[in-house]
Amino acid sequence: MIYIGGIGMKKKVILTFLFTIFLVFAPAFLVRFDNEEIPSNKDPVNEIVNIGGPINSNEGIEEAVATFSCSTVYKKTFYVNTSRINVYKDSSGNDLVLRYLKKDAVVVGYKEKNGYIYCEDNSGNKGWIKKTDYNLIGKMDKKTDYNIDIDVTNQKIKVFKGDKILKEMFCSSGIIGDQDTETPLGIFAVQERGLSFFSTKYNQGAKYYIKFFANYLIHSVPTDQKGNIIEEESIKLGSAVSHGCVRVSMENAKWMYDTIPKGSIVFIHY
């Protein structure tokens, strides 16, 4: 009994010693555990700024190019960023030059391959351009007295003169999600205008059009070959149903035709 009691006493002493050691060193282990498991409250962006200086949101090709885009958009707008840029026949890298574009020229890209962008210029010509932040940017800063703001999400147009809204109207842009019918997003400018046109391809025409890029126009609701409004198309105004142009009512088309000067900014966005 004495022998067994001695062993029991030794066990108590050992357990007491181990428990004391645990109480002394446990806080350090617990602090280490907490630091690893609980996320820091510091803002990682601010940490980067403090270490490396202010972040420039325009740095890098992905930031500088194709800002007018999203997952459902096939067409992306670019602006030539150098005095001269070559347009190539293909994306093979053989560098067969078809023509060149000058600084601030607008191009709409359709696809990318091997570091090249297949795009269309304002004349409707297509070809491949090397995708670099030296060649192309996705933003253009330009101010004009009149500005046309086209919101394709809400299918609405606001026409500004300076900071004042002159007119608001419903519109119909191109069908979204189809490369053949989307209205390109971006910053464009009013160019030529005309009283009417008729497309044998679509068997539709329109009146009072103004061009903003290539074959993309702002014009009236569709008309037939005799110039009469096609009612079944007219009632769709306010929905994205066009072939790529932007439709407005006949009254508003004439007002824009008569009012908006050449060179005015056309901003198309979501």
C-alpha positions in Angstrom: 0.0 0.0 0.0 2.9 2.3 0.8 4.6 1.6 -2.5 1.4 2.2 -4.5 0.8 5.4 -2.5 4.3 6.6 -3.5 3.7 6.1 -7.1 0.4 8.0 -6.8 2.3 10.9 -5.1 4.9 11.0 -7.9 2.1 11.1 -10.5 0.5 14.1 -8.7 3.9 15.9 -8.6 4.5 15.3 -12.3 1.0 16.4 -13.3 1.3 19.5 -11.2 4.6 20.3 -12.8 3.3 19.9 -16.3 0.2 22.0 -15.6 2.4 24.8 -14.2 4.5 24.7 -17.4 1.4 24.9 -19.5 0.1 27.9 -17.6 3.5 29.7 -18.1 3.9 29.1 -21.9 0.3 28.7 -23.1 -0.4 32.4 -23.7 2.4 32.6 -26.2 1.1 29.7 -28.1 -2.4 31.1 -28.0 -1.3 34.5 -29.3 0.5 32.9 -32.2 -2.6 30.9 -33.0 -4.8 34.0 -32.9 -2.5 35.9 -35.2 -2.6 33.2 -37.8 -6.4 32.6 -37.8 -7.9 36.1 -37.4 -7.6 38.2 -40.5 -5.9 41.5 -40.2 -8.0 44.7 -40.0 -5.5 46.5 -42.2 -6.6 47.5 -45.7 -4.3 45.7 -48.2 -4.8 48.5 -50.7 -3.6 51.1 -48.3 -0.7 48.8 -47.4 0.4 48.8 -51.0 0.0 52.5 -51.3 2.1 53.1 -48.2 4.9 50.8 -49.5 5.0 51.6 -53.2 3.3 55.0 -53.5 -0.1 55.9 -55.1 -1.7 53.3 -57.4 -2.2 54.4 -61.0 -5.4 52.9 -62.2 -4.3 53.3 -65.9 -1.2 51.1 -65.5 -1.1 47.9 -67.5 -2.7 46.8 -70.7 -5.8 45.3 -69.1 -6.6 48.6 -67.4 -5.7 50.9 -70.3 -7.5 49.0 -73.1 -11.1 48.0 -73.6 -12.7 49.7 -70.7 -16.0 49.7 -72.4 -16.8 46.0 -72.1 -18.4 43.3 -69.9 -18.9 39.6 -70.1 -21.9 39.9 -72.4 -20.3 42.4 -74.9 -18.4 41.1 -77.9 -17.4 44.5 -79.3 -14.7 46.6 -77.5 -13.8 50.1 -78.3 -10.1 51.3 -78.6 -8.4 54.5 -79.4 -5.1 54.8 -81.3 -2.5 56.1 -78.8 0.5 56.8 -81.1 1.1 58.9 -84.1 0.8 56.0 -86.5 -0.3 52.3 -86.0 -0.1 49.5 -88.6 -3.1 47.4 -89.5 -2.1 43.9 -90.5 -3.6 41.2 -92.7 -3.6 38.5 -90.1 -2.4 37.7 -86.6 0.4 35.4 -87.7 3.2 37.8 -86.9 4.4 38.0 -90.5 3.6 41.7 -90.4 2.0 42.1 -93.8 0.7 45.7 -93.5 -2.6 46.6 -95.1 -2.8 50.3 -94.1 -2.2 52.4 -91.0 -4.3 54.6 -88.7 -3.4 57.9 -87.1 -3.5 59.0 -83.4 -7.0 59.2 -81.8 -8.6 57.0 -84.5 -11.4 54.9 -83.2 -11.5 51.2 -83.8 -14.0 48.5 -82.6 -12.5 45.2 -81.7 -14.2 41.9 -82.4 -11.7 39.2 -81.1 -8.2 38.7 -80.0 -5.6 36.2 -81.1 -1.8 35.9 -80.6 -1.5 39.3 -79.1 -3.5 41.0 -82.0 -7.0 42.4 -82.1 -9.2 42.0 -85.1 -11.0 45.3 -85.5 -13.0 47.7 -87.7 -12.1 51.3 -88.3 -14.3 54.3 -89.0 -14.3 53.6 -92.7 -15.6 50.0 -92.2 -12.2 48.5 -93.1 -11.1 45.5 -90.9 -7.7 44.1 -90.0 -5.4 43.1 -87.1 -3.7 45.5 -84.7 -1.0 44.6 -82.1 -2.5 44.9 -78.7 -0.2 46.9 -76.5 -0.7 49.8 -74.1 1.6 51.8 -76.4 -0.6 51.3 -79.5 -4.1 51.4 -78.0 -6.0 52.8 -75.0 -9.5 52.3 -73.8 -10.3 55.9 -72.8 -10.5 59.2 -74.6 -10.9 62.6 -73.0 -12.7 65.1 -75.3 -15.2 67.9 -74.6 -17.7 69.4 -76.9 -20.6 71.9 -76.5 -23.2 69.2 -77.3 -23.0 65.7 -75.9 -25.2 62.7 -76.6 -25.4 60.2 -73.7 -26.8 56.8 -74.7 -27.7 54.4 -71.8 -28.2 51.0 -73.4 -29.3 49.5 -70.0 -32.3 51.7 -69.7 -32.6 52.4 -73.5 -32.6 56.2 -72.9 -30.8 59.1 -74.5 -29.9 62.4 -72.8 -28.7 65.3 -75.0 -26.6 67.9 -73.1 -25.5 71.4 -74.0 -22.8 72.0 -71.5 -24.2 70.8 -68.2 -27.8 71.4 -69.1 -30.1 68.6 -70.4 -31.8 69.8 -73.5 -33.8 66.6 -74.3 -34.4 63.1 -73.0 -35.9 60.3 -75.1 -36.3 56.5 -75.4 -34.2 54.7 -77.9 -33.5 51.2 -79.2 -29.9 50.0 -79.5 -28.7 46.7 -80.9 -29.5 43.3 -79.6 -27.0 42.5 -76.8 -24.9 39.3 -76.8 -24.7 39.0 -80.6 -21.6 40.3 -82.2 -23.5 41.0 -85.4 -26.1 43.2 -83.8 -24.5 44.8 -80.7 -24.1 48.6 -80.6 -20.5 49.3 -79.7 -19.9 50.9 -76.4 -17.5 53.9 -76.1 -16.9 57.5 -77.0 -17.5 58.5 -80.6 -18.3 61.7 -82.5 -21.1 62.9 -84.8 -20.0 62.7 -88.4 -22.1 62.7 -91.6 -25.8 63.0 -91.7 -28.6 62.4 -94.2 -32.3 62.7 -94.7 -33.0 59.0 -95.4 -31.7 55.6 -96.4 -33.0 52.1 -97.2 -31.3 48.8 -96.6 -32.1 46.0 -99.0 -30.4 43.6 -96.7 -33.0 44.2 -93.9 -35.8 45.5 -96.1 -35.9 48.5 -93.9 -34.9 52.2 -94.0 -35.0 55.2 -91.7 -35.1 59.0 -91.8 -32.9 61.7 -90.3 -29.8 59.8 -89.5 -26.4 60.9 -88.1 -23.4 58.7 -88.2 -21.2 58.1 -85.2 -18.9 55.3 -86.3 -18.5 53.2 -89.5 -22.0 52.1 -90.5 -23.5 52.8 -87.1 -26.1 55.5 -87.0 -28.6 57.3 -84.8 -31.8 57.4 -86.9 -35.6 57.3 -86.8 -37.7 54.1 -86.2 -37.6 51.9 -89.3 -39.5 52.8 -92.4 -40.5 50.8 -95.5 -39.3 51.4 -99.0 -41.9 54.2 -99.4 -40.8 56.0 -96.3 -43.7 55.0 -94.1 -43.1 54.1 -90.5 -43.2 50.3 -89.9 -45.6 50.2 -87.0 -44.6 46.8 -85.7 -41.0 48.1 -85.3 -42.0 51.4 -84.0 -43.8 49.9 -80.9 -40.5 48.2 -79.9 -38.9 51.6 -79.1 -37.3 51.3 -75.7 -36.1 47.8 -76.2 -32.7 46.6 -77.5 -33.9 45.2 -80.9 -32.0 47.0 -83.6 -29.3 45.6 -86.0 -26.7 47.8 -84.3 -27.8 51.4 -84.9 -29.6 53.4 -82.4 -33.3 54.1 -83.1 -35.4 57.1 -81.8 -38.8 58.4 -82.6 -39.3 60.2 -85.9 -39.8 63.5 -84.1 -36.6 63.1 -82.0 -34.6 61.9 -85.0 -35.5 65.1 -86.8 -34.7 67.3 -83.8 -31.2 65.6 -83.4 -30.6 65.9 -87.2 -31.4 69.7 -87.0 -29.8 70.4 -83.6 -26.6 68.4 -83.0 -23.5 69.8 -84.6 -20.9 67.7 -86.3 -18.1 66.6 -84.0 -20.3 66.4 -80.9 -19.5 63.6 -78.5 -21.6 60.4 -78.5 -21.1 58.4 -75.3 -22.6 54.9 -75.4 -22.5 52.9 -72.1 -24.3 50.6 -69.8 
